[in-house]
Amino acid sequence: QVQLVESGGGAVQPGGSLRLSCAASGSLLIIYDMGWYRQAPGKQRDLVATITSGGRTNYADSVKGRFTISRDNTKNTVTLQMNSLKPEDTAVYYCNAHKSLLGQNRDYWGQGTQVTVSS
C-alpha cells in the first residue's frame, strides 16, 4: 500500500553529520507511525527512533541527544538528522511505516541506505 524510499546515506568522519530522508508514495503518512531502524553486519535490526502520527518521539539510548526524527505530513516525508556521528553508528538505515488495522499490525520498509562513519 505504501512505498518508502530512503536517501541521504554516505560516508562521514566521526563527529560529522548526515540527514536521512524517507519519501512515501501510495499512501498518506499522516495515518502511520514512522520509524528509523538500523542493521550492522552480523547484528539484528534495531530501533533508532520513532515518531507517532501524533508527533510523539522515542529514541534508542545510544542516539539520544545526537539524533532527531521529524515528519512533514504535507510533503509526505520523514527525516532523521544525525549529529556527532560515531563509528558504532555505521549500519544500513531503514525507514519504517507502521499502522494497526483491525488489531493487525501493518509494516512497510524502505530499501535501506548505507551510513559509514570512519576516519
C-alpha positions as CSV (number, residue, x, y, z in Angstrom):
1,Q,0.0,0.0,0.0
2,V,2.9,2.4,0.8
3,Q,6.3,2.5,-0.8
4,L,9.2,4.0,1.1
5,V,12.5,5.3,-0.4
6,E,15.4,6.4,1.8
7,S,18.1,8.8,0.7
8,G,21.0,10.8,2.3
9,G,23.3,8.0,3.4
10,G,27.0,8.2,2.8
11,A,30.5,8.2,4.3
12,V,31.4,10.7,7.0
13,Q,34.2,11.2,9.6
14,P,33.5,10.8,13.3
15,G,31.8,13.9,14.7
16,G,30.2,14.7,11.4
17,S,26.5,14.9,10.4
18,L,24.1,13.4,8.0
19,R,20.5,13.9,7.2
20,L,18.5,10.9,6.1
21,S,15.2,11.3,4.3
22,C,12.3,8.9,3.7
23,A,9.8,9.7,0.9
24,A,6.5,7.9,0.8
25,S,4.1,7.2,-2.1
26,G,0.9,5.2,-2.4
27,S,-0.5,6.4,0.9
28,L,-0.5,9.4,3.2
29,L,1.9,9.2,6.1
30,I,-0.4,11.1,8.3
31,I,-2.1,7.8,9.2
32,Y,1.1,6.0,10.1
33,D,3.6,5.8,13.0
34,M,7.1,6.1,11.5
35,G,10.5,5.0,12.5
36,W,14.1,4.6,11.6
37,Y,15.9,1.3,12.2
38,R,19.5,0.2,11.5
39,Q,21.3,-3.0,11.0
40,A,25.1,-3.6,11.1
41,P,26.7,-6.7,9.6
42,G,26.1,-9.7,11.8
43,K,23.6,-7.8,14.0
44,Q,19.9,-7.6,14.4
45,R,17.8,-4.8,13.1
46,D,17.4,-2.3,16.0
47,L,15.2,0.6,16.6
48,V,16.8,4.0,16.3
49,A,13.9,6.5,16.6
50,T,10.2,6.6,16.2
51,I,7.6,9.3,15.7
52,T,3.9,8.6,16.1
53,S,1.2,10.0,13.9
54,G,0.6,12.5,16.7
55,G,4.2,13.6,16.8
56,R,5.4,11.8,19.9
57,T,9.1,10.7,19.6
58,N,11.1,8.0,21.1
59,Y,14.9,7.3,20.8
60,A,17.3,4.5,21.5
61,D,19.5,5.3,24.4
62,S,22.6,5.2,22.1
63,V,21.4,8.1,20.0
64,K,19.6,10.3,22.5
65,G,20.9,13.9,22.2
66,R,22.5,13.3,18.9
67,F,19.7,12.2,16.5
68,T,16.4,13.9,15.8
69,I,13.4,12.4,14.0
70,S,10.8,14.6,12.4
71,R,8.0,14.4,9.9
72,D,6.3,16.6,7.4
73,N,2.9,15.2,6.6
74,T,2.3,17.9,3.9
75,K,5.4,16.6,2.0
76,N,4.8,13.0,3.0
77,T,8.4,12.7,4.3
78,V,10.2,11.6,7.5
79,T,13.7,12.8,8.3
80,L,16.5,11.6,10.6
81,Q,19.0,14.3,11.5
82,M,22.2,12.6,12.7
83,N,24.8,14.7,14.5
84,S,28.1,13.8,16.4
85,L,28.3,10.6,14.5
86,K,30.4,7.7,15.9
87,P,31.9,4.7,14.2
88,E,29.4,2.5,16.0
89,D,26.6,4.3,14.1
90,T,27.8,2.5,10.9
91,A,24.9,0.5,9.6
92,V,22.3,0.2,6.9
93,Y,19.4,2.5,7.9
94,Y,15.8,1.6,7.1
95,C,12.6,3.6,7.1
96,N,9.5,2.0,8.6
97,A,5.8,2.8,8.4
98,H,3.5,1.1,10.9
99,K,-0.2,1.0,11.3
100,S,-2.6,-1.2,13.2
101,L,-5.8,-2.2,11.3
102,L,-8.5,-4.3,12.9
103,G,-6.0,-5.4,15.6
104,Q,-3.4,-6.5,13.0
105,N,0.0,-4.8,12.6
106,R,1.0,-3.5,9.2
107,D,4.6,-2.7,8.5
108,Y,6.3,-1.3,5.4
109,W,10.0,-0.9,4.8
110,G,12.3,1.0,2.5
111,Q,15.3,-0.5,0.7
112,G,17.8,0.9,3.2
113,T,20.6,3.4,2.9
114,Q,24.2,2.8,4.0
115,V,25.8,5.1,6.6
116,T,29.6,4.6,7.2
117,V,31.4,6.6,9.9
118,S,35.2,6.2,9.8
119,S,38.4,8.1,9.9
